[in-house]
Amino acid sequence: MSSSRQTKGLSKVTSKPSDSLAFTNTLRYSVLQVKTDTIRMTAINNNIESLREKVTKCAETVSNLKKNSPDEKSAIAIAVKEMLAAKKEFADNNDGIGVEGKPYQAPMSKAEKKAKEKAEKTSKAAAALDSQNEGASNSKKADKKAAKKAAKAAAKKSHKEAAGSQKPSQEKTDAGGQSKQSTLKSWSRMSIPENEIVMNPNVPLYERPVIALTMAILTNTILDYTISQNHLARHSALGLPGGNVVVGDIAMAHYLLKSKGKSAGDPQQQALVDTWVNYAQSLKGFPDEQTQRAVMMTLDNNLSQRTYLVGEKFTMADVAMFSAIGFPSQTEDRKLLLKAFQKSKTAQRWLKLVADHPAVKEATQLVLGSHKEAAFEENESDKMEPLASGMNLLEGGVLGRVVTRFPPEPSGYLHIGHSKAVLLNDYYARRYKGRLIVRFDDTNPSKEKEEFQTSIVEDLAKLGVQPDLITFTSDYFDTTQAYAIQMIQEGIAYMDDTPQEQMKLERMDRKESKHRNQSVEQALDLFKAMCSSSSDDDDAAKWCLRAKIDMSSDNGTMRDPVLYRCNASVPHHRTGTRYKAYPTYDLACPIVDSLEGVSHALRTTEYNDRDEQYQWIQKALQIRRVRVHAFSRVNFNYTVMSKRKLAWFVSEGLVDGWNDPRFPTIRGVVRRGIHIGALRQFMYSQGASRNVVQMDWSKFWAENKKKN
């Protein structure tokens, strides 16, 4: 009841001032009625909220069953039925409005849907027929006009075809029977970003850019390119600077080699490679059996005393010949070719050698994409287990070739956030039958202690993680220092004594340091003085080494980051006082990852900006490149994850220690009763995706209860 209506009602009552008792009773009744209505509406609202929660829980049950138990059809059907009943109950108590805020409509069966669609079609057809009858008299002129127009178009088309048939030699076709001119024209109308390789995922493997990708892997340049799929593409293509396009696998491979200066230095050897490539291309127009017989005889005649087709190395000639016979890198394809080559042991040897080459296997996985896994297994022991729910394939990941690393800094105890990183690294290393390296990033002696290092090893054991190798960044200090000197000598690093706060402001304002253009000799002298400084108070200790990258970059991490700094006053917990200056994580990580053979560096998305810097350092130093696979860190609501803040709780005596069950440390959650299997399953369910989500502890402990 509105306020105006209440006022009118009261005015009628008070119109009889003589009857004060009646007025009082009426007023009491009105107040009582308002209170009753309020209580009733509160009860209704509470009931609706409880029904909303019921619908949400039913929906979660259905989702979990479909995700974790897709084969239990009956259980899913029962859960769906309960969810629909809850939705109807909610709408019945909410004036017909459903949970989504729209008028509720009961779900229809398949038969009801078909009947409704049929009725709609019938009504539309009847309406169309009526309108057609009404406009029949008006459409005769339009029909005549359309017929004349069609006749003119047909005459024009036949004239063009007759003119084209008189000059068949002007347009050449490729091995696939498609016009090269039309292919080039089609790509010229498309815009391909620079350094992007486009391919059609629906064509056979040998028609994808397998040769170009194999050569890019061999020349350590594969990470300079991105690979995308286009279902309409007739041929593979590569985007060039200036908007140009290279079309075709062979042309792309030649461009990749020449643009990176990786072509064979000996002109005679390069001519031989080109001869074999041309021969391989000429075979693609013949039937498979004829091509296989020709290749077998050619290999038998030329490889009786040699391993590879040209020289003593694996070249583009071998890859092109391998592509000519279908690029049989996967197990089933290789078996068929081995059977076809059964009359030549030489051809079989070469086939096995090429098919087992790591670059060929990686190229195969890359062209298959991230949703299909290449089959390279020879026996049961080589088979990989199916991906855990929530996990993704590693880009370019090949059985036996995956090496991951977990690089903790020994400056605190591991917490639940670290567990995701270490468990994902361990999972991929085990699934691909590779190796897991645990490397202590001990580059900052001011924060690191032996206590933390020991605790990390113990916590890894609690998680059931057994690394294949434990290393220390400090083992590579001499090597890292040598690379730093190399960067100075090549003019891509310089020494700077700009105060820290001023340097921060200059980087934000994209202002170059006054020392950026110093001579190589001066930079070397200053670097050596910094590395031999006896105290942090020395003038030499005020200098640091910075990379000379790009101060105008939109990526702040590329604006001449610090690579080396002095720390002479604090002895290192492993090397003591041997070193006075230490590399930053930004310099040491890409170098040591490359040297230790890491294939995939799994990093949280907070390092996204630093990924470009990571690749720049490896490229600048011309060391083996490492793939970066980003994943989101795990965040829990109302939970402190900072090691610095957790250390404050410990130092202030507010908790029992790092193993306090209220702490999010590994030791804390283990003491609280966590099941390691539940922790693994929970982290796997989050997957290695980039999507950042805020988790609730209730979901985690609910998963834990299932294991206990």
C-alpha positions in Angstrom: 0.0 0.0 0.0 1.4 3.4 -1.0 1.9 6.3 1.4 -0.8 8.3 -0.4 -3.3 5.5 0.1 -2.4 5.2 3.8 -2.9 8.9 4.2 -6.4 8.9 2.6 -7.4 5.9 4.7 -6.4 7.7 7.9 -8.2 10.9 6.8 -11.4 9.0 6.5 -11.0 7.6 10.0 -10.1 10.9 11.6 -13.2 12.5 9.9 -15.1 11.4 13.0 -13.3 13.1 15.9 -16.1 12.2 18.3 -15.4 8.5 17.9 -11.8 8.5 19.4 -12.0 4.8 20.4 -12.8 3.7 16.9 -10.0 5.8 15.6 -7.5 4.3 18.0 -8.6 0.7 17.2 -8.4 1.4 13.5 -4.9 2.9 13.9 -3.7 -0.1 15.9 -5.1 -2.5 13.2 -3.3 -0.5 10.5 0.0 -0.7 12.3 -0.4 -4.4 13.0 -1.3 -5.0 9.3 1.9 -3.2 8.2 4.0 -5.3 10.6 2.4 -8.5 9.4 3.0 -7.6 5.8 6.6 -6.8 6.5 7.2 -10.1 8.3 5.5 -12.0 5.5 7.6 -10.3 2.8 10.8 -11.0 4.8 9.8 -14.7 5.0 9.1 -14.8 1.3 12.5 -13.2 0.5 14.3 -15.6 2.8 12.5 -18.5 1.2 13.5 -17.2 -2.4 17.1 -16.9 -1.4 17.2 -20.4 0.0 15.6 -21.7 -3.2 18.2 -19.8 -5.2 21.0 -21.5 -3.2 19.3 -24.8 -3.8 19.3 -24.2 -7.6 22.9 -23.2 -7.5 23.9 -26.3 -5.6 22.0 -28.5 -8.0 23.7 -26.9 -11.0 27.1 -27.4 -9.5 26.3 -31.1 -8.9 25.3 -31.5 -12.5 28.5 -29.7 -13.7 30.7 -31.8 -11.5 29.1 -35.1 -12.6 29.5 -34.2 -16.3 33.1 -33.2 -15.7 34.3 -35.9 -13.4 31.9 -38.8 -14.2 30.6 -38.4 -17.7 29.8 -42.1 -18.1 27.3 -42.1 -15.1 24.3 -41.2 -17.3 21.7 -42.2 -14.8 23.2 -40.1 -12.0 23.4 -37.1 -14.3 19.8 -37.6 -15.4 18.6 -37.6 -11.8 20.7 -34.5 -10.9 19.3 -32.7 -14.0 15.7 -33.6 -12.9 16.4 -32.3 -9.4 17.8 -29.0 -10.8 14.8 -28.5 -13.1 12.4 -29.1 -10.2 14.3 -26.6 -8.1 14.1 -24.0 -10.9 10.3 -24.5 -11.1 9.9 -24.2 -7.4 11.8 -21.0 -7.4 9.6 -19.5 -10.2 6.4 -20.6 -8.5 7.5 -18.7 -5.3 8.7 -15.6 -7.3 5.6 -14.7 -9.3 6.7 -16.7 -12.3 10.1 -15.1 -12.6 13.0 -17.6 -13.0 16.5 -17.6 -11.5 17.8 -15.8 -14.6 15.4 -12.9 -14.0 13.2 -13.8 -17.0 9.7 -15.3 -17.1 10.0 -19.0 -16.4 9.3 -21.5 -19.2 9.2 -25.2 -18.5 11.7 -27.1 -20.6 10.2 -29.0 -23.5 11.0 -32.6 -24.6 12.5 -33.3 -28.0 9.0 -34.3 -29.4 7.5 -31.1 -28.1 10.3 -29.0 -29.6 9.9 -30.7 -33.0 6.1 -30.2 -32.9 6.6 -26.5 -32.1 9.1 -26.0 -34.9 6.8 -27.8 -37.3 3.9 -25.5 -36.4 6.0 -22.4 -36.8 7.2 -23.6 -40.2 3.6 -24.3 -41.3 2.4 -20.9 -40.2 5.4 -19.2 -41.9 4.7 -21.1 -45.1 1.0 -20.2 -45.1 1.9 -16.5 -44.5 4.4 -16.6 -47.4 1.8 -18.2 -49.7 -0.7 -15.5 -48.9 1.8 -12.8 -49.6 2.8 -14.5 -52.8 -0.7 -14.7 -54.1 -1.3 -11.1 -53.3 1.8 -9.9 -55.2 1.7 -12.4 -58.1 0.2 -9.8 -60.5 2.9 -7.2 -59.5 5.8 -9.6 -60.0 5.5 -10.4 -63.7 7.4 -7.4 -64.8 10.1 -8.0 -62.3 10.5 -11.6 -63.5 11.0 -10.5 -67.1 13.6 -8.0 -66.0 15.5 -10.6 -64.0 15.5 -13.0 -67.0 17.0 -10.4 -69.3 19.7 -9.7 -66.7 20.6 -13.4 -66.3 20.8 -13.9 -70.0 23.3 -11.0 -70.3 25.4 -12.4 -67.4 25.5 -15.9 -69.0 26.7 -14.4 -72.4 29.4 -12.4 -70.7 30.6 -15.5 -68.8 30.8 -17.7 -71.9 32.8 -15.0 -73.7 35.4 -14.9 -70.9 35.7 -18.7 -70.9 36.2 -18.7 -74.6 38.9 -16.1 -74.3 40.7 -17.9 -71.5 40.7 -21.3 -73.4 42.8 -19.7 -76.1 45.7 -19.0 -73.7 46.1 -22.0 -71.4 49.9 -21.5 -70.9 49.5 -18.1 -69.1 48.4 -19.7 -65.8 50.5 -22.5 -64.4 49.3 -25.0 -61.8 51.1 -26.5 -58.9 51.4 -30.1 -57.8 47.9 -29.9 -56.2 46.3 -28.8 -59.4 45.6 -25.3 -58.1 46.5 -22.1 -59.9 49.6 -20.4 -58.5 48.4 -17.1 -59.8 45.1 -17.5 -58.0 46.9 -18.6 -54.9 49.2 -15.6 -54.8 46.2 -13.3 -55.6 44.2 -14.9 -52.7 47.1 -14.3 -50.3 47.6 -10.8 -51.5 44.1 -9.9 -50.5 44.8 -11.3 -47.0 46.8 -9.5 -44.3 49.2 -11.8 -42.4 51.0 -10.3 -39.4 54.8 -10.2 -39.6 56.5 -13.4 -38.6 53.2 -15.4 -38.5 53.0 -18.7 -40.2 49.5 -19.6 -41.5 48.5 -23.1 -42.4 45.3 -25.1 -43.1 44.8 -27.8 -40.4 42.5 -29.9 -42.7 45.1 -30.8 -45.4 47.5 -33.8 -45.1 50.6 -33.4 -43.0 53.0 -33.1 -45.9 51.0 -30.1 -47.3 51.5 -28.2 -44.1 54.7 -26.2 -43.4 56.7 -29.1 -42.1 59.9 -28.3 -44.0 59.9 -24.7 -42.9 59.2 -25.5 -39.3 61.8 -28.2 -39.2 64.5 -25.8 -40.5 63.4 -23.1 -38.0 63.8 -25.6 -35.2 67.2 -26.7 -36.5 68.4 -23.1 -36.7 67.1 -22.1 -33.2 64.7 -19.5 -34.7 61.4 -21.3 -34.2 60.4 -19.0 -31.3 60.6 -15.9 -33.6 57.4 -17.1 -35.3 53.8 -17.7 -34.3 51.7 -20.4 -35.9 48.0 -19.9 -36.7 45.4 -22.0 -38.4 43.2 -20.9 -41.3 40.7 -23.4 -42.6 40.3 -21.5 -45.9 44.0 -21.3 -46.7 45.0 -23.2 -49.9 48.7 -23.1 -49.1 50.9 -22.3 -46.1 52.2 -18.7 -46.0 54.5 -16.5 -43.9 53.9 -12.8 -43.2 56.9 -10.6 -43.9 57.8 -7.0 -42.9 56.0 -4.4 -45.0 52.9 -6.6 -45.5 54.5 -9.0 -48.0 53.8 -12.7 -48.0 55.8 -15.8 -48.8 53.7 -18.7 -50.1 54.6 -22.4 -50.0 56.5 -24.6 -47.7 59.8 -24.7 -49.7 59.8 -20.9 -50.3 59.2 -20.3 -46.6 62.0 -22.7 -45.7 64.4 -20.9 -48.0 63.4 -17.5 -46.6 63.9 -18.7 -43.0 67.4 -19.9 -43.8 68.5 -16.9 -45.8 67.0 -14.2 -43.6 68.8 -15.7 -40.5 72.0 -16.2 -42.4 71.7 -20.0 -41.9 72.1 -21.1 -45.5 75.0 -23.5 -46.2 78.2 -21.5 -46.5 79.7 -23.6 -49.2 78.1 -22.7 -52.6 78.7 -26.3 -53.9 77.0 -27.8 -50.9 74.1 -25.4 -51.2 73.7 -26.3 -54.8 73.6 -29.9 -53.9 70.9 -29.3 -51.3 68.9 -27.3 -53.9 69.2 -30.1 -56.4 67.8 -32.7 -53.9 65.0 -30.3 -52.9 64.0 -29.8 -56.5 64.1 -33.5 -57.1 61.9 -34.1 -54.1 59.4 -31.5 -55.3 59.2 -33.1 -58.7 58.0 -36.4 -57.1 54.9 -35.0 -55.5 52.8 -35.1 -58.7 53.2 -38.9 -59.0 51.1 -41.7 -57.4 52.3 -42.8 -53.9 53.6 -46.2 -54.9 55.6 -44.8 -57.8 57.1 -42.0 -55.6 58.0 -44.5 -52.8 59.7 -46.8 -55.3 61.7 -43.9 -56.8 62.8 -42.6 -53.4 63.8 -46.1 -52.3 66.0 -46.7 -55.4 67.5 -43.2 -55.1 68.4 -43.7 -51.4 69.8 -47.1 -52.0 72.1 -45.8 -54.7 73.3 -42.7 -52.9 73.4 -43.6 -49.2 75.3 -46.9 -49.2 78.4 -45.1 -47.9 76.8 -42.0 -46.3 74.4 -41.1 -43.6 72.8 -38.0 -45.0 72.0 -36.9 -48.6 74.4 -33.9 -48.5 77.6 -33.7 -46.5 77.8 -35.0 -42.9 74.8 -33.1 -41.5 71.1 -33.3 -41.5 70.0 -30.7 -44.1 66.9 -29.4 -45.9 67.6 -32.0 -48.6 66.7 -34.8 -46.1 63.6 -33.0 -44.9 62.4 -32.3 -48.4 62.8 -36.0 -49.4 61.0 -37.0 -46.2 58.1 -34.7 -47.1 58.0 -36.1 -50.6 57.0 -39.5 -49.2 54.3 -38.0 -47.0 56.4 -36.9 -43.9 55.9 -40.3 -42.1 57.1 -39.2 -38.7 54.3 -40.8 -36.7 54.4 -44.5 -35.9 51.7 -45.9 -38.2 52.9 -43.9 -41.2 56.4 -45.0 -40.6 55.4 -48.7 -40.4 53.8 -48.4 -43.8 56.9 -46.8 -45.4 59.2 -49.3 -43.8 57.1 -52.0 -45.4 57.3 -50.2 -48.8 61.1 -50.0 -48.3 61.6 -53.6 -47.3 63.8 -54.3 -50.3 66.4 -51.7 -49.2 68.0 -51.7 -45.8 69.7 -48.5 -46.7 66.4 -46.7 -47.3 64.9 -48.1 -44.1 67.9 -46.9 -42.1 67.6 -43.4 -43.5 63.8 -43.4 -42.9 64.2 -44.3 -39.2 67.0 -41.8 -38.8 64.9 -38.9 -40.1 61.7 -39.9 -38.4 63.5 -40.1 -35.0 65.2 -36.7 -35.4 64.0 -34.3 -32.6 63.4 -31.4 -35.0 61.2 -33.6 -37.2 59.1 -34.8 -34.2 58.7 -31.2 -32.8 57.7 -29.9 -36.2 55.1 -32.7 -36.4 53.6 -31.8 -33.1 53.5 -28.1 -34.0 51.6 -28.6 -37.3 49.1 -30.9 -35.5 48.3 -28.0 -33.2 47.5 -27.9 -29.5 44.4 -30.1 -29.6 45.9 -33.3 -31.1 48.9 -35.2 -30.0 51.4 -36.9 -32.3 51.8 -40.6 -32.0 55.5 -41.5 -31.8 55.4 -44.6 -29.5 57.1 -47.7 -30.7 55.9 -50.0 -27.8 53.7 -49.9 -24.7 56.3 -48.3 -22.6 56.4 -45.3 -24.9 52.7 -44.5 -24.5 51.8 -41.4 -22.6 49.0 -41.4 -20.1 45.9 -39.3 -21.1 46.0 -35.7 -20.0 44.7 -35.0 -16.5 41.4 -33.2 -16.4 42.1 -29.5 -16.8 45.6 -29.8 -18.2 46.7 -28.8 -21.7 49.3 -30.1 -24.1 52.7 -28.4 -24.1 53.4 -26.6 -27.4 56.0 -28.6 -29.2 56.1 -31.1 -26.4 57.6 -34.5 -27.6 57.9 -37.8 -25.7 61.3 -38.0 -24.0 62.3 -34.4 -24.9 60.5 -32.3 -22.2 62.7 -30.8 -19.5 61.0 -28.6 -16.9 62.4 -26.7 -13.9 61.2 -25.3 -10.6 63.4 -22.4 -9.5 62.5 -21.4 -5.9 64.5 -18.7 -4.1 65.7 -19.9 -0.7 64.3 -16.9 1.1 61.3 -18.5 2.8 59.1 -21.5 3.1 57.0 -22.8 0.3 53.3 -21.9 0.4 50.2 -23.3 -1.4 50.9 -21.0 -4.4 54.3 -22.6 -5.0 52.7 -26.0 -4.9 50.8 -25.3 -8.2 54.1 -24.4 -9.9 56.0 -27.4 -8.7 53.2 -29.9 -9.3 52.6 -28.7 -12.9 56.3 -28.9 -13.6 56.5 -32.4 -12.1 53.3 -33.5 -14.0 54.6 -32.5 -17.4 58.1 -34.0 -16.8 56.6 -37.3 -15.8 53.9 -37.4 -18.5 56.3 -36.7 -21.3 58.9 -39.1 -19.7 61.3 -36.2 -19.4 63.2 -34.6 -16.5 62.4 -32.2 -13.7 65.1 -29.9 -12.4 64.8 -28.1 -9.1 67.2 -25.1 -9.2 67.7 -22.8 -6.3 67.8 -19.3 -7.5 70.4 -18.1 -5.0 71.4 -14.8 -6.6 70.5 -12.5 -3.6 72.6 -13.3 -0.5 70.8 -10.7 1.5 67.6 -12.7 1.7 68.8 -16.3 1.4 69.5 -18.9 4.2 70.5 -22.5 4.4 67.5 -23.0 6.6 65.1 -22.1 3.8 67.0 -24.3 1.3 66.7 -27.3 3.5 63.0 -26.7 4.2 62.2 -26.5 0.5 63.8 -29.9 -0.2 61.7 -31.3 2.8 58.5 -29.7 1.5 59.0 -31.2 -2.0 59.3 -34.6 -0.4 56.0 -33.9 1.5 54.4 -33.2 -1.9 55.7 -36.5 -3.3 58.0 -34.6 -5.8 61.3 -36.3 -6.6 63.4 -34.0 -8.8 65.8 -35.7 -11.3 68.4 -33.0 -10.6 69.0 -30.4 -7.9 71.1 -27.5 -9.0 72.0 -23.9 -7.9 72.3 -20.7 -10.0 75.4 -20.0 -7.9 77.1 -22.9 -9.8 76.9 -20.8 -12.9 78.2 -17.4 -11.5 81.4 -17.6 -13.5 79.5 -18.5 -16.7 77.0 -15.7 -16.2 79.8 -13.2 -15.6 81.4 -14.2 -18.9 78.1 -13.7 -20.7 77.8 -10.3 -19.1 81.3 -9.3 -20.4 80.2 -10.6 -23.8 77.2 -8.3 -23.8 79.4 -5.3 -22.9 81.9 -6.2 -25.7 79.0 -6.4 -28.2 77.7 -3.0 -27.1 74.4 -4.3 -25.8 75.1 -3.5 -22.1 76.5 -0.6 -20.2 77.4 0.4 -16.6 75.3 3.0 -14.8 75.5 4.7 -11.4 72.1 6.5 -11.5 70.5 6.4 -8.0 67.7 3.7 -7.8 64.8 6.1 -7.4 66.0 8.4 -10.2 66.5 5.3 -12.5 63.0 4.3 -11.7 61.6 7.7 -12.7 63.7 7.8 -15.9 62.5 4.4 -17.0 58.9 5.5 -16.4 59.5 8.7 -18.4 61.4 6.7 -21.1 64.5 8.8 -20.6 67.9 7.4 -21.5 70.7 7.3 -18.9 73.6 9.7 -19.3 75.9 6.7 -19.4 74.0 4.8 -22.1 76.5 5.6 -24.9 79.7 5.0 -22.9 82.6 3.3 -24.6 83.1 -0.5 -24.4 86.5 0.0 -22.7 85.0 2.2 -20.0 82.1 -0.2 -19.3 84.5 -3.1 -19.0 86.7 -1.3 -16.5 83.7 -0.3 -14.4 82.3 -3.8 -14.5 85.6 -5.4 -13.3 85.8 -2.8 -10.6 82.3 -3.6 -9.4 83.0 -7.3 -9.3 86.1 -6.8 -7.2 84.7 -4.2 -4.8 85.5 -4.8 -1.1 82.5 -3.0 0.3 79.1 -1.6 -0.6 80.4 1.8 0.3 83.0 1.8 -2.4 82.4 4.1 -5.4 82.6 1.0 -7.7 79.8 -0.6 -5.7 77.4 2.2 -6.7 77.5 1.0 -10.3 75.3 -1.7 -11.9 75.2 -3.3 -15.3 72.1 -2.5 -17.5 71.0 -4.1 -20.8 70.8 -1.7 -23.7 67.5 -2.7 -25.3 64.8 0.0 -26.0 64.0 2.9 -23.7 61.0 3.8 -25.9 59.3 0.4 -25.6 55.8 0.1 -24.3 56.9 -2.9 -22.3 58.6 -1.4 -19.2 60.8 -4.4 -18.7 62.5 -3.7 -22.0 63.7 -0.3 -20.9 67.3 -1.1 -20.1 66.8 -3.5 -17.1 69.5 -4.0 -14.5 71.4 -7.3 -15.1 74.2 -7.2 -12.4 74.6 -5.4 -9.1 77.1 -5.3 -6.2 76.5 -6.9 -2.8 79.9 -7.1 -1.2 78.8 -6.8 2.5 76.8 -9.9 2.8 78.5 -13.3 2.3 76.7 -15.9 0.1 75.4 -18.9 2.0 77.2 -21.3 -0.4 80.0 -19.3 -2.0 81.0 -17.1 0.9 82.8 -14.0 0.0 84.2 -15.2 -3.3 81.9 -13.0 -5.4 81.2 -9.3 -4.7 78.6 -8.8 -7.5 75.7 -11.0 -8.5 73.5 -11.4 -11.6 69.8 -10.5 -11.3 67.1 -13.2 -11.8 66.3 -11.6 -15.2 69.8 -12.3 -16.5 70.6 -15.6 -14.8 67.3 -17.4 -15.5 67.4 -17.4 -19.3 71.1 -18.3 -19.4 70.8 -21.2 -16.9 67.6 -22.5 -18.4 69.3 -22.7 -21.8 72.5 -24.3 -20.4 70.6 -26.9 -18.4 68.6 -28.1 -21.4 65.2 -26.8 -20.2 62.7 -27.2 -23.0 59.7 -25.5 -21.4 59.9 -22.8 -18.8 56.6 -22.7 -16.9 56.1 -19.2 -15.5 53.1 -17.5 -13.9 51.3 -14.8 -15.8 52.8 -12.1 -13.5 56.0 -12.7 -15.6 54.2 -12.0 -18.9 55.9 -8.7 -19.5 59.3 -10.3 -18.7 58.8 -13.0 -21.3 59.9 -10.6 -24.0 63.0 -9.7 -22.0 63.7 -13.4 -21.4 63.6 -14.2 -25.1 65.7 -11.1 -26.0 68.6 -12.1 -23.7 68.7 -15.7 -25.2 68.6 -14.3 -28.7 71.2 -11.6 -28.0 73.6 -14.2 -26.5 72.9 -16.6 -29.3 72.2 -19.5 -26.9 69.6 -22.2 -27.2 66.1 -20.8 -27.0 63.5 -22.1 -24.4 59.8 -22.1 -24.8 57.8 -20.1 -22.2 54.5 -21.6 -21.1 52.5 -19.2 -18.9 49.9 -20.2 -16.3 47.9 -18.3 -13.7 49.0 -18.3 -10.1 46.6 -19.7 -7.6 44.9 -17.1 -5.3 42.8 -17.9 -2.3 40.3 -15.4 -0.8 41.4 -13.8 2.5 44.8 -15.4 2.4 48.2 -13.8 2.8 50.7 -15.4 0.4 53.6 -12.9 0.6 56.7 -14.5 2.2 57.7 -11.1 3.7 54.3 -10.8 5.4 54.3 -14.4 6.6 57.8 -13.9 8.0 56.4 -11.0 10.0 53.8 -13.2 11.7 56.5 -15.6 12.6 59.0 -13.0 13.9 56.2 -11.3 16.0 55.3 -14.6 17.6 51.7 -14.4 16.4 51.8 -18.0 15.1 53.5 -21.2 16.3 55.9 -21.1 13.3 56.0 -21.8 9.6 54.1 -25.0 10.2 51.1 -23.3 11.9 48.0 -25.0 10.6 46.5 -21.5 10.0 49.4 -20.7 7.6 49.0 -21.3 3.8 52.5 -22.9 3.8 53.0 -26.4 2.6 53.9 -27.4 6.2 50.8 -25.6 7.5 48.2 -27.3 5.2 49.9 -30.7 5.7 49.6 -30.3 9.5 46.0 -29.2 9.1 45.2 -32.6 7.4 45.6 -32.1 3.6 45.7 -35.2 1.4 48.5 -34.9 -1.1 46.4 -36.7 -3.8 43.6 -34.2 -3.3 46.1 -31.3 -3.6 47.4 -32.7 -6.9 43.9 -33.2 -8.3 42.9 -29.7 -7.2 45.9 -28.1 -8.9 45.5 -30.1 -12.0 41.9 -29.1 -12.2 43.0 -25.4 -12.3 45.2 -26.4 -15.3 48.0 -24.6 -17.0 45.8 -21.9 -18.4 46.3 -18.1 -18.1 42.9 -17.4 -16.6 43.3 -15.9 -13.1 40.7 -17.0 -10.6 40.1 -16.3 -6.9 39.7 -19.7 -5.1 37.7 -20.4 -2.0 39.2 -22.7 0.6 35.8 -24.4 1.0 36.1 -25.9 -2.4 39.6 -27.1 -1.7 38.7 -28.8 1.6 35.6 -30.3 0.0 37.9 -32.0 -2.5 40.2 -33.1 0.3 37.3 -34.8 2.1 36.7 -37.1 -0.9 40.2 -38.5 -0.4 40.0 -39.1 3.3 
